[in-house]
Amino acid sequence: MQNFNTDDMAHKIPRCISWVSSIHTLEPGDVLATGTNHRGLNPFMDGDKIELEVEGLGCLTVYIKDDLKRTWERVTRLQHAESGGEGVQTPQTGGKYA
């Protein structure tokens, strides 16, 4: 649901590296996940595949596993708000605690 480029970041890469390295020593191979612009943000659910790609470096793939099998509607926070939905995020639709 997202295709996010670093050109769209509120805090640029040098500032992120500076801040993190001021509180934690960065080592070769460390990954600094900088987050998202929130436009395509929606819940991760069991079975989802997340790909973090860095041009010229490669792709890191993460598979989501949720033993509680929780589910939410597949809408972004913006879509939820625009539809008049209650709260900041979509309500849980299935799994434990629904």
C-alpha positions as CSV (number, residue, x, y, z in Angstrom):
1,M,0.0,0.0,0.0
2,Q,3.0,2.3,0.1
3,N,5.8,3.4,-2.2
4,F,7.7,5.8,-0.1
5,N,10.8,7.7,-1.2
6,T,13.4,9.4,1.0
7,D,12.8,12.7,-0.9
8,D,9.5,12.8,0.9
9,M,10.9,12.5,4.4
10,A,10.3,15.2,7.1
11,H,13.8,14.5,8.6
12,K,16.5,13.8,6.0
13,I,18.9,10.8,6.3
14,P,21.9,12.8,7.7
15,R,19.8,14.2,10.5
16,C,18.4,10.7,11.3
17,I,21.9,9.2,11.4
18,S,23.2,12.0,13.5
19,W,20.4,11.7,16.1
20,V,20.6,7.9,16.3
21,S,24.4,7.8,16.5
22,S,24.3,10.4,19.4
23,I,22.6,7.8,21.6
24,H,23.7,4.5,20.1
25,T,26.8,3.4,18.3
26,L,26.0,2.3,14.8
27,E,27.9,-0.8,13.5
28,P,28.4,-2.1,10.0
29,G,25.2,-3.9,8.9
30,D,22.9,-1.9,11.2
31,V,19.6,-1.0,9.6
32,L,18.0,2.3,10.5
33,A,14.2,2.1,9.7
34,T,13.0,5.6,9.3
35,G,9.3,5.1,9.3
36,T,6.7,6.3,6.8
37,N,4.9,9.3,5.5
38,H,1.6,7.8,6.9
39,R,-0.3,8.2,3.6
40,G,-0.5,4.5,3.0
41,L,-0.3,3.4,6.6
42,N,-2.5,0.4,7.6
43,P,-2.2,-2.4,10.1
44,F,0.3,-5.3,9.5
45,M,-1.5,-8.7,9.8
46,D,-0.5,-12.3,10.0
47,G,0.9,-13.4,6.6
48,D,1.8,-10.0,5.4
49,K,5.1,-9.5,3.6
50,I,7.0,-6.2,4.1
51,E,9.8,-5.2,1.7
52,L,12.3,-2.4,2.5
53,E,14.2,-1.7,-0.6
54,V,17.3,0.5,-0.9
55,E,18.2,1.4,-4.4
56,G,21.6,0.0,-5.3
57,L,21.8,-2.0,-2.1
58,G,19.0,-4.6,-2.2
59,C,15.8,-5.5,-0.5
60,L,15.1,-6.6,3.1
61,T,12.0,-8.8,3.4
62,V,10.1,-9.3,6.7
63,Y,7.2,-11.8,7.0
64,I,4.6,-10.9,9.7
65,K,3.5,-13.6,12.1
66,D,0.7,-13.0,14.6
67,D,-0.2,-16.0,16.7
68,L,-3.4,-14.1,17.8
69,K,-4.5,-13.9,14.1
70,R,-5.8,-10.3,14.6
71,T,-7.3,-8.6,11.6
72,W,-8.3,-5.0,10.7
73,E,-10.0,-3.6,7.6
74,R,-7.5,-2.9,4.8
75,V,-7.9,0.9,4.8
76,T,-5.4,3.6,5.5
77,R,-5.8,6.0,8.4
78,L,-6.6,8.8,6.0
79,Q,-9.3,6.6,4.3
80,H,-10.7,5.7,7.7
81,A,-10.9,9.4,8.8
82,E,-12.4,10.5,5.4
83,S,-15.1,7.9,5.7
84,G,-16.2,9.3,9.1
85,G,-14.9,6.3,11.1
86,E,-14.6,6.5,14.9
87,G,-11.2,7.0,16.4
88,V,-7.7,7.4,14.9
89,Q,-7.4,3.9,13.5
90,T,-9.7,1.2,12.2
91,P,-11.3,-1.1,14.7
92,Q,-10.1,-4.7,15.0
93,T,-12.3,-7.0,13.0
94,G,-11.1,-10.5,14.0
95,G,-8.8,-12.6,16.1
96,K,-8.1,-12.4,19.8
97,Y,-9.4,-9.2,21.5
98,A,-11.8,-8.4,18.6
